[in-house]
Every structure is written in structure tokens, then in C-alpha cells.
Amino acid sequence: MSLFPTVYAQESVDQLREQSILAIRSGQIDAGFQQLESLLQQYPQNQKLLADYIVTAYSHNKIGLHQLPYLNAVQAAQFPEYGQVSAIKTLRDLKQYPAALALVQQFQQLKPAES
């Protein structure tokens, strides 16, 4: 038993997330996605995990309407920047235009105005 269970749990989520992405990149696509989806069921608010899932699923054309709960869990303030475009494109491709526009607006509010 660990003296720091929350730190250990967070490290294991990150490690498992990275292992899943590596599995997908090495051709074990179904196994990698199964592990990512399993992690998302356990940690639905983990924004890094969510971003990796959306980016990877979008790039492998594995996004459908059954992933809408994942997309609805995006929290703009904590969601990694590298996943923002994929999240918006996914909502657009699923014809969820109001949700896509709302997400664009949330992400834009977080960026400092350029002069």
C-alpha cells in the first residue's frame, strides 16, 4: 500500500494513457482505444486523458455520436490546447454545431487578446 495513493493513482493514469497512445501508434489500435475508453470511464473528468482520446479517435476516424458524453465533459479552462481543434472538428463532423460554436467561444475567451 502506497503512502501517497492520490499521487500514485494520478501517475498510473498518466502512464496507462501514454501506454494506450503508444499501443495505437504501434498498430494495436483496438486494444489502445479499449484501454483509453476504460480509463475515461474511471476518470471522466481527466482533461489530458480526454484530449488524448479525442485527438487520437479523430485522427483514426473512430468518433461517433456515442462519444458525445466525452465531448460534453470538455472543460475549456483545463483542456489541453493540443486537443482543442480536434474537439471542435469532432463536434462539427457530428453536426453538433451549437456545441462546437460554444466550445470555440469558450476557448477564445481563455486566450489573451492579440494586439
C-alpha positions in Angstrom: 0.0 0.0 0.0 1.3 3.4 -1.0 1.8 6.3 1.4 0.7 8.6 -1.4 -2.3 6.9 -3.1 -3.6 10.0 -4.9 -0.2 10.7 -6.4 0.3 7.1 -7.3 -3.2 7.0 -8.9 -2.5 10.1 -11.0 0.8 8.7 -12.2 -0.8 5.4 -13.1 -3.5 7.1 -15.1 -0.8 9.1 -17.0 1.3 6.0 -17.5 -1.7 4.0 -18.8 -2.8 6.8 -21.0 0.7 7.0 -22.6 0.8 3.2 -23.0 -2.6 3.3 -24.8 -1.4 6.0 -27.2 1.8 4.0 -27.8 -0.2 0.9 -28.5 -2.4 2.8 -31.0 0.7 4.3 -32.7 2.3 0.8 -33.0 -0.8 -0.6 -34.7 -2.6 -2.1 -31.8 -5.5 0.3 -32.5 -8.4 -1.6 -31.0 -6.6 -2.6 -27.8 -5.3 1.0 -27.3 -8.8 2.5 -27.8 -10.3 -0.1 -25.4 -7.9 0.9 -22.7 -8.4 4.7 -23.3 -12.2 4.2 -23.1 -11.8 2.1 -19.9 -9.7 4.9 -18.4 -12.3 7.5 -19.4 -15.0 5.6 -17.7 -12.9 5.6 -14.5 -11.6 9.2 -14.8 -14.2 11.1 -16.9 -13.0 14.5 -15.8 -9.3 13.9 -16.6 -8.9 16.6 -19.3 -5.5 15.3 -20.5 -6.9 11.8 -21.0 -9.9 13.3 -22.7 -7.8 15.3 -25.1 -5.6 12.4 -26.0 -8.7 10.3 -26.6 -10.4 12.9 -28.8 -7.3 13.7 -30.8 -6.4 10.1 -31.4 -10.0 9.0 -32.1 -10.5 11.8 -34.5 -7.3 11.1 -36.4 -8.3 7.4 -36.7 -11.9 8.2 -37.7 -13.2 6.4 -34.6 -15.6 9.2 -33.4 -19.3 8.8 -33.4 -22.4 10.1 -31.6 -21.7 7.6 -28.8 -18.7 9.8 -27.8 -20.8 12.9 -27.2 -20.7 12.4 -23.4 -16.9 12.6 -23.7 -17.1 15.8 -25.7 -19.6 17.3 -23.3 -17.1 16.7 -20.5 -14.6 19.1 -22.0 -13.7 21.9 -19.5 -12.3 24.7 -21.6 -10.1 26.1 -18.8 -8.3 22.8 -18.1 -8.5 21.2 -21.6 -5.0 21.0 -23.2 -4.5 23.3 -26.2 -3.4 20.5 -28.4 -6.8 18.9 -28.3 -8.9 22.0 -28.9 -9.1 21.8 -32.7 -9.9 18.1 -32.7 -12.7 18.6 -30.2 -14.2 21.4 -32.3 -13.8 19.4 -35.6 -15.4 16.3 -34.0 -18.4 18.3 -32.8 -18.7 19.9 -36.3 -18.4 16.5 -38.0 -21.1 15.1 -35.7 -23.3 18.1 -36.8 -23.3 19.4 -33.2 -22.9 23.0 -34.5 -24.2 24.9 -31.4 -21.9 22.8 -29.1 -19.0 23.4 -31.5 -19.6 27.1 -31.6 -19.9 27.2 -27.8 -16.6 25.4 -27.4 -14.9 27.8 -29.8 -16.2 30.7 -27.8 -15.0 29.2 -24.5 -11.5 28.5 -25.9 -11.3 32.1 -27.4 -12.2 33.6 -24.0 -9.2 31.9 -22.5 -6.7 33.3 -25.0 -5.3 36.8 -24.3 -6.2 39.3 -26.9 -3.5 39.8 -29.5 -2.6 43.4 -30.3 
